[in-house]
Amino acid sequence: MAKGDDALLRKKNKKLRKKNNSSSSSVSAKVAAVIAAKKRRKAGKRRMCQGMCFSLPTPDDPFNDRGGKEEPKTKVPKKKTHSKSKPIDEMVTVNEKSANGKKGANGGRNIAQELNDLQSENEPVKANNNLSQKCIINSERKIFEVTEMTHHPSAKRPDCDISEFPSKFAFWCLSSIENALRHGDAYTDGEGNSFFLNPWGLEFLKCYSTGKDLMETSGTSATTEQIAWTVSGAADTFVRKEKEGLSFSGPFLLFLVPSQKKAVQVRTVCKPLKSVGIHTVSIHPGASIDHQIQGLKTCEPEFLVSTPERLLELVSVKAIDISGVSMLVIDGLNAICSAGHTDTIKSIKRSISGTPHMVVFNDCLSHVSVPLVQYILTGSICRLSLNNSITSLSSCIIQTVKVCASEEDKVSKSIKVLDRFQSSRTQSSNMLYILRKDVKCHKLLKILKSKGCSISLDSDAASLNDSMDSDSRAVVSVIELEHIPTTDIGTYDVVVLPSFVPSIDTYVHILTKMARQSVNGVLHSFLTKRDTELAAPLITVLEQCGQELPQTLQDLHHSSNMVED
């Protein structure tokens, strides 16, 4: 009986298995590959590399790289359109909620990370700091352009000014500083509180946006938050001006500090701004002057932090040019004056051409520092302080108290004050006389009228304010004491009280409300023997404000004590 096909196939397979399993038939991997290639060739199944020789070149594939096959289609990644249309301003938000629902600079997504994500599609320029920000800066420092900042407000409006502060770029700088300080454990004060929620910073925004010089009168040195807000505002102004096409041959910001320790603190705060092309150099007596001269030859810092004495040495040898400084910040004024560097500050101020934007942290509330502050701040100022004490609110206001023997003597001395004011008056200064109804002053009123003073007694005080807003603004005005609550006395630099006020609270109200826009405030007070009861509280206010205490006032106080005894 013939065997079936199945039996023959099984027999054939058995021989093949036996052959493959035998030790004699074992070959190396190389030989096995050759055998496998031979079997595929006989079966008509070839690999791509083996089949290339059977295909002809085409115009699309002249070198036959694809073996006659069509070019594989690859997916082109979609471009994010919002990276071009969305400016850098709109990426920075204050206290923005993150995906986890947290608020604040630390809880939300890092702004630097958002910048990196958006800038990954452009040509990257690496930055050597922990924020890894990307910027493009030309070698001559004439053009400054941050990547993705073509929609910055300053680029749209070349005629923008400081009144547009704060921009989102300023907030971005502030956020970068805060993140860097917290990451490096350089900031421990106010842990957990964002710089954006600092109440001083919010007041700083109002004052800085006016474009006026600032005087901080809290009586303390600048804190880390205050330095951060100040340099962020300076960085924003610097970028705006360079967007307008301006170039700076020397430092844009000069930050004067009293000591090496303070210089290191300010330098640490400014260091994160290097990622946007703002380089900060610290100069202090802790390093040799030759080393600092060589360092200044190799770099052109935008921000300069220095002690007054070392800076003056470098300026004298022409190692650095500060004539083009656009913003001057002075911190620790009391310590600088105590170290005997008052003349040094004046020399530095004279070395700066033009009128730089001034920010003074006046930590000395005594009348001794008033002449230096008046030399530095010559224009209209904006007072900045969260301290509502009498000492802080009356900073740089000289209080002069004179005890008169009679009413005639009081009128005579009041008129002498007017004559001195008219002879030495500046263009923007104004004077105010405050009279009392219960005290006869017909002679004084007659003299004031003859000298062209604006008098508003029986009418409402609003009429005086209207006249002050007109073009024919009176230099010297006269009002009654009852009109004080409805009168804006903050525009008056000199206030005269021919008859002392009936209570010390009224005196304090006048003292803390006058001269809000200058550092040339003077409050003249005239007392007689009937004001002996107010001598003691007045002495307390003068001592608290660091004012000079006249001997006649002390004698009046002693006489009142003798009468009581």
MOCOR-V158804 format. One record per residue. RES is the residue in one letter. PSI is psi in degrees with one decimal (none if undefined). NEAR is the number of other ideal C-beta (glycine too) atoms within 8 Angstrom. Layout:
RES | PSI | NEAR
RES | PSI | NEAR
This chain:
M | 128.5 | 2
A | 145.3 | 3
K | 146.1 | 5
G | 167.4 | 6
D | -36.3 | 5
D | -39.4 | 6
A | -39.1 | 8
L | -40.4 | 9
L | -39.6 | 8
R | -37.8 | 8
K | -40.0 | 8
K | -43.2 | 8
N | -35.0 | 8
K | -40.1 | 8
K | -39.5 | 8
L | -42.5 | 8
R | -41.5 | 8
K | -41.0 | 8
K | -41.6 | 8
N | -33.3 | 7
N | -14.5 | 6
S | 147.2 | 8
S | -28.1 | 4
S | -22.2 | 4
S | 3.0 | 8
S | 131.6 | 5
V | 167.9 | 6
S | 168.4 | 5
A | -36.0 | 5
K | -43.9 | 6
V | -39.7 | 8
A | -37.0 | 9
A | -37.9 | 8
V | -42.2 | 8
I | -43.2 | 9
A | -39.6 | 8
A | -37.8 | 9
K | -41.5 | 8
K | -39.2 | 8
R | -37.3 | 10
R | -41.2 | 9
K | -33.7 | 6
A | -5.8 | 6
G | 14.8 | 5
K | 113.4 | 4
R | 153.4 | 9
R | 170.5 | 6
M | -42.5 | 7
C | -31.5 | 5
Q | -25.2 | 9
G | -8.0 | 10
M | -32.0 | 9
C | -12.3 | 5
F | -2.9 | 5
S | 154.3 | 9
L | 146.6 | 5
P | 152.3 | 7
T | 165.9 | 7
P | -34.2 | 4
D | -25.5 | 5
D | 72.2 | 10
P | -27.5 | 7
F | 8.9 | 5
N | 38.9 | 11
D | -30.3 | 5
R | 0.1 | 8
G | 34.2 | 9
G | 0.2 | 8
K | 158.7 | 5
E | 154.5 | 4
E | 128.0 | 6
P | 139.1 | 4
K | 124.4 | 4
T | 146.7 | 4
K | 126.5 | 4
V | 123.3 | 4
P | 135.3 | 4
K | 135.4 | 4
K | 139.8 | 6
K | 115.4 | 7
T | -24.8 | 6
H | -17.3 | 6
S | -24.1 | 10
K | -33.4 | 5
S | -23.3 | 6
K | 115.6 | 9
P | 168.1 | 10
I | -24.7 | 14
D | -40.4 | 11
E | -10.4 | 8
M | -21.7 | 13
V | 118.4 | 12
T | 147.4 | 6
V | 125.7 | 6
N | 41.4 | 11
E | 140.9 | 8
K | 134.5 | 7
S | -178.3 | 10
A | -23.9 | 4
N | 0.1 | 5
G | 9.7 | 5
K | 154.3 | 9
K | 166.4 | 8
G | 173.3 | 10
A | -29.7 | 11
N | -35.0 | 8
G | -35.0 | 8
G | 179.3 | 12
R | 141.4 | 8
N | 131.8 | 7
I | -33.9 | 12
A | -36.7 | 11
Q | -39.8 | 8
E | -38.6 | 10
L | -40.7 | 13
N | -40.0 | 11
D | -42.5 | 7
L | -29.4 | 12
Q | -3.0 | 11
S | -20.1 | 7
E | -13.8 | 7
N | 178.9 | 8
E | 119.4 | 3
P | 146.4 | 7
V | 118.6 | 8
K | 143.6 | 6
A | 142.2 | 11
N | 56.5 | 3
N | 173.1 | 11
N | -13.5 | 6
L | -20.2 | 11
S | 41.3 | 10
Q | 156.2 | 12
K | 130.5 | 13
C | 163.2 | 12
I | 119.9 | 8
I | 127.4 | 8
N | 161.1 | 8
S | -27.1 | 4
E | -1.5 | 5
R | 26.5 | 10
K | -24.5 | 5
I | 129.0 | 6
F | 123.3 | 10
E | 120.2 | 8
V | 138.2 | 13
T | 137.2 | 10
E | 26.2 | 12
M | 20.0 | 11
T | -17.7 | 6
H | 13.3 | 12
H | 144.5 | 15
P | -35.1 | 9
S | -24.1 | 13
A | -29.3 | 9
K | -39.0 | 6
R | 93.6 | 7
P | -14.3 | 8
D | 21.0 | 5
C | 159.0 | 9
D | -169.0 | 6
I | -16.1 | 9
S | -16.5 | 7
E | -1.6 | 11
F | 141.0 | 12
P | 139.7 | 10
S | 169.7 | 13
K | -25.0 | 11
F | -36.7 | 15
A | -41.1 | 13
F | -34.7 | 14
W | -41.9 | 12
C | -42.7 | 15
L | -40.9 | 14
S | -38.9 | 13
S | -40.8 | 15
I | -45.0 | 16
E | -44.4 | 13
N | -39.7 | 15
A | -41.0 | 14
L | -41.3 | 14
R | -35.0 | 10
H | -36.3 | 7
G | 9.8 | 7
D | 28.8 | 6
A | -5.4 | 7
Y | 115.0 | 10
T | -19.0 | 4
D | 137.7 | 7
G | 37.4 | 7
E | 132.5 | 6
G | -13.5 | 3
N | 130.3 | 7
S | 149.2 | 10
F | -30.0 | 14
F | -22.5 | 12
L | 6.1 | 8
N | 121.9 | 12
P | -31.9 | 7
W | -39.2 | 12
G | -36.9 | 13
L | -37.8 | 8
E | -33.3 | 10
F | -37.0 | 14
L | -45.2 | 10
K | -44.1 | 8
C | -42.2 | 12
Y | -33.4 | 12
S | -19.3 | 11
T | -19.7 | 8
G | 1.6 | 8
K | 163.4 | 10
D | 147.0 | 12
L | 140.0 | 13
M | 114.3 | 15
E | 120.9 | 12
T | 25.8 | 14
S | -15.0 | 9
G | 14.4 | 11
T | 164.9 | 7
S | 163.6 | 9
A | 132.7 | 10
T | 175.5 | 9
T | -41.9 | 10
E | -41.8 | 12
Q | -39.1 | 13
I | -41.7 | 13
A | -45.7 | 14
W | -40.1 | 14
T | -48.1 | 12
V | -27.9 | 17
S | -41.0 | 13
G | -39.8 | 13
A | -39.2 | 13
A | -40.4 | 14
D | -43.3 | 14
T | -39.2 | 13
F | -44.9 | 14
V | -41.0 | 14
R | -46.1 | 12
K | -37.1 | 11
E | -30.7 | 12
K | -28.8 | 11
E | -3.7 | 10
G | 7.0 | 6
L | 146.1 | 6
S | 153.0 | 7
F | 123.5 | 13
S | -24.8 | 5
G | -164.7 | 11
P | 143.2 | 13
F | -42.0 | 12
L | 131.9 | 15
L | 118.2 | 15
F | 105.2 | 12
L | 131.3 | 14
V | 157.9 | 13
P | -18.5 | 9
S | 168.9 | 10
Q | -37.9 | 9
K | -42.0 | 6
K | -35.2 | 12
A | -40.0 | 15
V | -38.5 | 10
Q | -46.4 | 10
V | -39.9 | 15
R | -38.3 | 11
T | -38.7 | 9
V | -37.5 | 13
C | -15.2 | 13
K | -41.5 | 10
P | -19.3 | 14
L | -4.4 | 14
K | -25.6 | 11
S | -19.5 | 12
V | 20.4 | 11
G | 13.4 | 11
I | 104.3 | 11
H | 136.6 | 10
T | 133.5 | 14
V | 135.8 | 11
S | 130.0 | 10
I | 126.4 | 13
H | 166.3 | 13
P | -4.0 | 7
G | -15.9 | 4
A | 157.9 | 8
S | 147.1 | 5
I | -31.6 | 9
D | -39.5 | 6
H | -39.7 | 8
Q | -33.4 | 13
I | -43.6 | 11
Q | -37.1 | 8
G | -36.8 | 9
L | -21.8 | 12
K | -24.9 | 6
T | -8.2 | 5
C | 157.5 | 7
E | 89.2 | 6
P | 144.9 | 10
E | -35.2 | 12
F | 134.3 | 16
L | 123.4 | 14
V | 125.6 | 13
S | 156.6 | 15
T | 151.3 | 14
P | -43.6 | 12
E | -41.4 | 9
R | -36.8 | 13
L | -41.8 | 16
L | -34.4 | 11
E | -43.8 | 9
L | -34.7 | 15
V | -36.8 | 13
S | -32.9 | 6
V | 8.5 | 7
K | 36.2 | 6
A | -20.1 | 9
I | 147.2 | 11
D | 117.5 | 8
I | 14.6 | 14
S | -26.3 | 8
G | 17.9 | 11
V | 129.6 | 13
S | -17.8 | 12
M | 129.6 | 13
L | 123.1 | 13
V | 129.4 | 14
I | 122.1 | 13
D | 147.2 | 14
G | 50.5 | 14
L | -35.7 | 15
N | -45.6 | 10
A | -36.0 | 11
I | -42.9 | 15
C | -39.0 | 13
S | -30.7 | 6
A | 0.3 | 7
G | 28.7 | 5
H | 27.3 | 10
T | -46.9 | 9
D | -31.3 | 6
T | -42.6 | 11
I | -42.5 | 14
K | -39.1 | 10
S | -40.1 | 9
I | -41.1 | 15
K | -38.0 | 10
R | -25.5 | 6
S | -15.4 | 8
I | 121.5 | 12
S | 151.0 | 4
G | -163.9 | 6
T | 92.3 | 3
P | 156.2 | 10
H | 124.0 | 10
M | 139.9 | 12
V | 117.8 | 12
V | 123.8 | 14
F | 96.0 | 14
N | 95.2 | 15
D | 5.7 | 12
C | 111.0 | 10
L | 7.0 | 12
S | 158.9 | 6
H | -10.6 | 9
V | -34.2 | 7
S | -6.1 | 13
V | -43.7 | 10
P | -39.1 | 6
L | -41.2 | 12
V | -39.4 | 14
Q | -31.1 | 11
Y | -34.9 | 8
I | -48.8 | 11
L | 100.5 | 11
T | -19.7 | 5
G | -161.4 | 7
S | 138.5 | 8
I | 170.9 | 12
C | 122.0 | 11
R | 138.3 | 9
L | 118.6 | 11
S | 140.8 | 11
L | 0.6 | 7
N | 116.7 | 10
N | 20.7 | 6
S | 160.7 | 6
I | -37.5 | 11
T | -41.3 | 12
S | -45.3 | 13
L | -24.2 | 12
S | 18.9 | 10
S | 137.8 | 13
C | 23.0 | 12
I | 119.5 | 12
I | 129.1 | 9
Q | 115.1 | 13
T | 128.3 | 8
V | 128.1 | 10
K | 136.6 | 11
V | 120.7 | 12
C | 147.3 | 11
A | -26.7 | 5
S | 173.6 | 7
E | -36.3 | 8
E | -40.0 | 6
D | -37.5 | 9
K | -42.5 | 13
V | -40.0 | 13
S | -45.0 | 8
K | -32.2 | 11
S | -38.4 | 14
I | -33.6 | 10
K | -35.0 | 8
V | -40.2 | 11
L | -42.4 | 13
D | -41.1 | 8
R | -36.5 | 8
F | -43.4 | 12
Q | -29.9 | 10
S | -29.6 | 6
S | 19.2 | 6
R | 138.0 | 9
T | 173.9 | 6
Q | -33.9 | 4
S | 2.7 | 6
S | 149.5 | 12
N | 159.5 | 13
M | 143.4 | 15
L | 129.2 | 14
Y | 132.1 | 13
I | 114.8 | 14
L | 158.7 | 15
R | 140.9 | 11
K | -34.7 | 7
D | 0.0 | 3
V | 126.0 | 7
K | 130.3 | 4
C | 39.7 | 11
H | -39.6 | 6
K | -41.2 | 7
L | -40.5 | 12
L | -40.6 | 11
K | -41.3 | 8
I | -40.0 | 10
L | -37.6 | 13
K | -40.5 | 9
S | -23.1 | 6
K | 6.8 | 9
G | 25.8 | 7
C | 148.6 | 11
S | 117.8 | 9
I | 128.2 | 9
S | 98.2 | 13
L | -63.7 | 8
D | -29.3 | 2
S | 169.0 | 7
D | 151.8 | 6
A | -18.5 | 11
A | -31.5 | 7
S | -32.3 | 9
L | -41.2 | 14
N | -37.0 | 10
D | -39.9 | 8
S | -29.6 | 12
M | -25.3 | 10
D | -10.9 | 6
S | 170.2 | 7
D | -33.6 | 3
S | 59.7 | 5
R | 131.0 | 9
A | 141.9 | 11
V | -41.8 | 9
V | 129.1 | 16
S | 156.8 | 15
V | 126.7 | 13
I | 168.4 | 15
E | 158.2 | 10
L | -31.6 | 11
E | -17.5 | 5
H | -0.6 | 12
I | -45.1 | 12
P | -25.8 | 4
T | 7.4 | 7
T | 135.0 | 10
D | 97.4 | 5
I | 5.2 | 11
G | -17.7 | 9
T | -5.5 | 8
Y | 126.2 | 12
D | -34.1 | 11
V | 126.7 | 14
V | 134.1 | 15
V | 130.8 | 12
L | 87.2 | 13
P | -37.8 | 12
S | 123.6 | 9
F | 148.1 | 11
V | 154.7 | 11
P | -17.6 | 5
S | 153.7 | 7
I | -24.5 | 10
D | -38.3 | 6
T | -38.2 | 11
Y | -43.7 | 15
V | -37.4 | 10
H | -44.1 | 9
I | -41.3 | 15
L | -40.2 | 14
T | -5.1 | 9
K | -17.1 | 8
M | 162.5 | 15
A | 54.3 | 13
R | -13.4 | 7
Q | 15.3 | 9
S | 169.6 | 10
V | 18.8 | 11
N | 26.2 | 10
G | 137.5 | 13
V | 129.0 | 11
L | 111.8 | 14
H | 128.8 | 12
S | 136.8 | 12
F | 125.4 | 14
L | 157.5 | 14
T | -175.7 | 12
K | -22.0 | 6
R | -9.1 | 4
D | 24.0 | 10
T | -31.5 | 11
E | -24.9 | 6
L | -0.4 | 12
A | -43.6 | 13
A | -51.4 | 9
P | -29.8 | 8
L | -39.0 | 14
I | -38.8 | 12
T | -42.6 | 8
V | -41.6 | 14
L | -42.5 | 13
E | -38.5 | 9
Q | -34.3 | 8
C | 2.9 | 13
G | 30.2 | 9
Q | 161.7 | 9
E | 132.7 | 5
L | 111.7 | 9
P | 148.2 | 9
Q | -32.4 | 6
T | -33.7 | 8
L | -37.7 | 15
Q | -38.8 | 10
D | -38.3 | 9
L | -38.9 | 14
H | -41.1 | 12
H | -36.8 | 8
S | -35.2 | 10
S | -35.8 | 12
N | -36.2 | 8
M | -37.0 | 7
V | -39.6 | 7
E | -38.2 | 5
D | none | 4
